[in-house]
Amino acid sequence: MALQRGDVSARALDRYSRAWRRRWGRNMEVAFQVSRRLSEYDDATWDRRVALLRRLTPAQLAQGLQTNFTLGWALGLFARNPDLWRFAASRALRGLWRPGPL
């Protein structure tokens, strides 16, 4: 954007940065939090999480790995796996008591 216009001023780059964060920031933050949690897993936890992943369709897994988290994607997961609501709710409630960085 800024480079194509030949404007690499701080103001132009700031506009680009804000636009990028609006588009990708939420997904990047979710991906970071997922990565941080995965790094803490022990073997038993990995086994339980892999069992959950096996319930996803290949398309759902691919979309999740791309951090392309949309409402339609989430609804599809829960429609196919209603018991994932319990897992998601427990994680959401845990996050209320142990909030991560903003």
For each residue, the residues with C-beta under 8 A, 3 or more apart:
1: 4 5 12 15 16 19
2: 5 7 8 9 12 13 15 16
3: 6 8
4: 1
5: 1 2 12
6: 3
7: 2 12
8: 2 3 12 13
9: 2 12 13
10: 13 14
11: 14 15
12: 1 2 5 7 8 9 15 16
13: 2 8 9 10 16 17
14: 10 11 17 18
15: 1 2 11 12 18 19
16: 1 2 12 13 19 20
17: 13 14 20 21
18: 14 15 21 22
19: 1 15 16 22 23
20: 16 17 23 24 25
21: 17 18 24 25
22: 18 19 25
23: 19 20
24: 20 21 27 28
25: 20 21 22 28 29
26: 29 30 69
27: 24 30 31 67 68 69
28: 24 25 31 32 67
29: 25 26 32 33
30: 26 27 33 34 67 69
31: 27 28 34 35 67
32: 28 29 35 36
33: 29 30 36 37 100
34: 30 31 37 38
35: 31 32 38 39
36: 32 33 39 40 100
37: 33 34 40 41
38: 34 35 41
39: 35 36
40: 36 37
41: 37 38 45 46 49
42: 45 46
43: 46 47
44: 47 48
45: 41 42 48 49
46: 41 42 43 49 50
47: 43 44 50 51
48: 44 45 51 52
49: 41 45 46 52 53
50: 46 47 53 54
51: 47 48 54 55
52: 48 49 55 56 81 84 87
53: 49 50 56 61
54: 50 51
55: 51 52 80 81 84
56: 52 53 60 61 64 77 80 81
57: 60 61 80
58: 61 62
59: 62 63
60: 56 57 63 64 73 76 77 80
61: 53 56 57 58 64 65
62: 58 59 65 66
63: 59 60 66 68 70 73
64: 56 60 61 67 68 69 73
65: 61 62
66: 62 63
67: 27 28 30 31 64
68: 27 63 64 73
69: 26 27 30 64 73 74
70: 63 73 74
71: 74 75
72: 75 76
73: 60 63 64 68 69 70 76 77
74: 69 70 71 77 78
75: 71 72 78 79
76: 60 72 73 79 80
77: 56 60 73 74 80 81 84
78: 74 75 81 82 84 85 88
79: 75 76 82
80: 55 56 57 60 76 77
81: 52 55 56 77 78 84
82: 78 79 85
83: 86 87
84: 52 55 77 78 81 87 88
85: 78 82 88 89
86: 83 89 90
87: 52 83 84 90 91
88: 78 84 85 91 92
89: 85 86 92 93
90: 86 87 93 94
91: 87 88 94 95
92: 88 89 95 96
93: 89 90 96 97
94: 90 91 97 98
95: 91 92 98 99 100
96: 92 93 99
97: 93 94
98: 94 95
99: 95 96
100: 33 36 95
101:
102:
